[in-house]
Amino acid sequence: MLAGVAYGAGLLLDHADVPNGTTALGVDIGGATKEEAVKKLDAAVQKTRNEPLKLTVDGKEQTLVPAKAGLNIDTQATVRDASGRDYNPVSVISSLFGGTRTAKPAMITDDEKLDVALKAVAGPAGAAKDGSITFENGKAVPHYGAPYKAVDVKASKSKIEQAYLDRAATGKNTPVVLAAVEQQPKAGKAEVDRALKEMAEPAVSGWVYLSAGGVEVPFSQRSIGELLTFTAAPDGKLQPVIDLAKLEEKYGHAFDNVSIDGGAGKVKMTPQHAAAAMMQALRQPAPPAPQKRVAKVEGATRG
C-alpha cells in the first residue's frame, strides 16, 4: 500500500523533461527541461571535449586530438535519450529519496578519421613500409617493403572511445596505453616482383605512341616513368596509376579537336580516355623497330 502511494507521489512530483535523479557524464541533469539539460552538459564538457587525449604508445608519450580523430559527444542526443517519463517503480520511488539513474552518453565517432589518427600515432618511424616500384631514367626500380610497428587499430578503438567518455565525466586525462606491434608490409617482395614483371618492366621497354582521331603523340621510356606510379591496394596488390594531369600536360593541345563516340553521342576526349588506352598498351612489351607500340583511343574522331 505504502509502495503504491510512494509510486503515485513520484509520478505526480516529477513533471520535468528529464526525470529527477538523472545524471550524465557525472552531471546532474534531473528535473530540467531538455534545453537546460543540454546547456548543463555543454558547459561541463566544453573544455575536455576538444582537449588532446594523452596516449602512451610503445612506451612513448603521444597525443590524440579528438576533432582530428572524429571524436565528440552529442549532448542533444544524450539528453533526448535520457528524457521522458520513467515508469519503472524502483526508479520512481528511488527519485523521491535522492536516488539517481545514469544516462548513457551518446558518442559520435567518425570511424574513418579515427582509423587514420590511430595509424599515425606510431609516428614516422612506425609508418608502413610497403613495397613499391619507382622509375629512374626510364628504368623500373623495385623497392621491397620492410616490417614496421603499428597500433592495432581495431583493438584500440574501444579503448580510445571509453577513455574519451571517462575524461569527460571525471576531468582526469589519464594516459591510454596502446601497444605498437610489428606488422608485415601489405605489399611484400613477391607482390613487387609480380608487378615488376607484369607491368613496370614492359611499360618502359620502349616508346609508346598515343593515337586518337588520326593524331599521334610519342612517349619515351623516361616520359612513361614520369607518368606511371604504383600504389598498394587494401589487399596488398600493387596497382599501376597514370597521373592524369601530367599526361595531359605532356600531350598538350594535340587532341583538342578529337571527340569520342561513347554510344550515347560524342564527347570531347579527356585525359581519362588517353590513360585507359595507355594503360592497356603499356602492359605489353614494345616490339622491335620498325614496329611501334600504339595506345589507340577507340571511337576517336577529329572534329
Stockholm file with secondary structure:
# STOCKHOLM 1.0

chainA/1-303         MLAGVAYGAGLLLDHADVPNGTTALGVDIGGATKEEAVKKLDAAVQKTRNEPLKLTVDGKEQTLVPAKAGLNIDTQATVRDASGRDYNPVSVISSLFGGTRTAKPAMITDDEKLDVALKAVAGPAGAAKDGSITFENGKAVPHYGAPYKAVDVKASKSKIEQAYLDRAATGKNTPVVLAAVEQQPKAGKAEVDRALKEMAEPAVSGWVYLSAGGVEVPFSQRSIGELLTFTAAPDGKLQPVIDLAKLEEKYGHAFDNVSIDGGAGKVKMTPQHAAAAMMQALRQPAPPAPQKRVAKVEGATRG
#=GR chainA/1-303 SS CHHHHHHHHHHHHCCSSSCTTEEETTEECTTCCHHHHHHHHHHHHTTTTTSCEEEEETTEEEEECTTTTTEEECHHHHHHHHCSCCCCHHHHHHHHTTCCEECCCCEEECHHHHHHHHHHTTCGGGSCBCCEEEEETTEEEEECCBCEEEECHHHHHHHHHHHHHHHHHHCCCCCEEECEEEECCSSCHHHHHHHIIIIIHHHTSSCEEEEETTEEEEECHHHHHHHEEEEECTTSCEEEEECHHHHHHHHTTTTTTEEEECSSSEEECCHHHHHHHHHHHHTSCCCCTTCCCEEECTTEEEC
#=GC SS_cons         CHHHHHHHHHHHHCCSSSCTTEEETTEECTTCCHHHHHHHHHHHHTTTTTSCEEEEETTEEEEECTTTTTEEECHHHHHHHHCSCCCCHHHHHHHHTTCCEECCCCEEECHHHHHHHHHHTTCGGGSCBCCEEEEETTEEEEECCBCEEEECHHHHHHHHHHHHHHHHHHCCCCCEEECEEEECCSSCHHHHHHHIIIIIHHHTSSCEEEEETTEEEEECHHHHHHHEEEEECTTSCEEEEECHHHHHHHHTTTTTTEEEECSSSEEECCHHHHHHHHHHHHTSCCCCTTCCCEEECTTEEEC
//
